[in-house]
């Protein structure tokens, strides 16, 4: 029997960056919970491949390619979703970029702008496009993907961390602004998760073992660990939670 607290039947969930890693896992778990899911990333053929695989499993999935750093692409993403399914009930802003590694002092203007435009401005644009139609119905849930890099300093991905701290702050502000209209906005701050983004670390046995040893649960996270939390934050199970940044890091920041 399906628990109604986690039921997403009839809901339309738009997930950016959902062709791999955390985004794909979120789309899969939301589809399993009954949602119609929009698969989106930059490459049309990859979006269609993932959406097709979900449809083969009996789920409803729509492929709409989008570069989240381009306002026209985001407008098209929202318009095509509403044209196909009438509304957007759940928005997950997962797509992000980090083109460079190293200290902030070595960051070029171009790299800084690319990170901020994609990770922060793109999320600002997309939420402003989606939230008004949620407000018309007096219901909706938004989940932004932040990071523990936005909670503590980092000499390797510090600028990325700044962008993720900004997304956490955006979640709080949107929660306050749109809460009176029945909309909840929260953020998830993952720790180290086994994705392409972290491949250089997780594929190195020495570095991976070191990461596991400093995490109380003694393991690296899996995409589904974050997906379960995203489903929770998008359903009635979290009906009284908004404006929060929930850390999912195996306890790493607790130690």
C-alpha positions, 0 to 999 in steps of 0.5 A, spaced: 500 500 500 502 506 498 503 511 504 499 517 502 504 522 505 509 520 500 504 519 494 505 524 488 500 521 483 498 526 478 503 531 480 508 534 475 515 534 477 520 538 473 527 536 475 533 540 471 540 536 470 536 530 470 539 525 465 545 523 470 547 523 478 543 526 483 538 529 478 536 522 474 535 519 481 530 524 483 526 523 477 526 516 478 524 516 485 519 521 483 516 517 478 516 511 482 512 515 487 507 517 481 509 523 478 509 525 471 517 527 470 520 532 466 527 530 464 532 536 462 539 537 461 543 541 455 543 535 450 536 533 447 538 526 445 540 524 452 534 527 455 530 523 450 534 517 452 533 517 459 525 519 458 524 513 454 527 509 459 522 511 464 517 510 459 519 503 458 518 502 465 511 504 465 512 511 468 510 518 464 516 522 462 517 528 458 524 530 455 525 538 454 533 540 453 535 546 457 541 550 458 539 553 465 544 559 464 540 561 458 533 565 460 530 563 453 531 556 454 528 556 461 522 560 458 521 554 453 522 549 458 517 552 463 512 553 457 513 546 454 511 543 460 505 547 461 503 546 454 504 538 455 501 537 462 498 544 464 502 545 470 508 544 474 507 542 482 514 540 484 520 544 481 527 541 483 533 546 481 539 541 480 543 543 474 549 546 476 556 547 474 563 548 476 568 549 470 574 550 475 578 548 481 582 552 486 582 557 490 578 564 489 584 568 488 586 564 482 578 565 479 578 568 473 572 573 472 569 569 466 569 562 471 566 566 476 561 569 472 559 562 469 558 559 476 554 564 478 550 565 472 548 558 471 548 556 479 545 562 482 542 567 476 539 561 472 535 558 479 533 565 480 530 566 473 527 559 473 523 560 480 521 566 478 518 563 472 514 557 476 512 560 482 507 565 480 503 559 476 504 555 483 501 561 487 495 561 482 493 554 485 495 555 492 500 549 492 507 547 490 513 545 492 520 547 490 527 544 492 534 547 490 540 543 491 545 546 495 551 543 498 555 542 504 561 546 500 556 552 501 556 551 509 564 551 510 570 554 507 573 550 501 580 551 498 578 547 492 571 548 490 570 555 494 567 559 488 562 553 487 561 553 495 559 561 494 554 559 489 551 554 493 550 558 499 547 563 495 542 558 493 541 556 500 539 563 502 535 564 496 531 558 498 530 561 505 527 568 502 523 564 497 520 561 502 518 567 506 515 571 500 511 565 497 509 561 503 503 565 504 501 563 497 501 555 500 508 554 497 514 551 500 521 552 498 527 548 501 534 546 500 538 540 500 546 540 502 549 534 500 556 531 502 560 527 498 556 523 493 558 518 488 557 522 481 561 524 475 562 531 479 566 527 484 569 522 480 576 524 481 575 523 488 571 517 489 575 513 483 581 514 487 582 508 492 586 512 497 582 519 497 575 515 497 578 511 503 580 517 507 573 521 505 569 514 508 573 515 514 571 522 516 564 520 515 560 517 521 556 513 516 563 510 513 561 511 506 560 515 500 553 517 499 549 515 493 544 519 488 538 515 491 540 518 498 539 525 496 533 523 491 529 520 497 530 527 501 527 530 495 521 526 495 520 527 502 520 535 501 516 535 495 510 531 498 505 531 504 510 528 509 514 535 509 507 539 509 510 543 515 517 544 513 519 550 509 525 555 508 530 550 511 537 547 508 537 540 510 544 537 510 545 530 507 552 528 508 553 522 512 554 526 518 561 529 515 559 536 518 557 533 525 564 531 526 
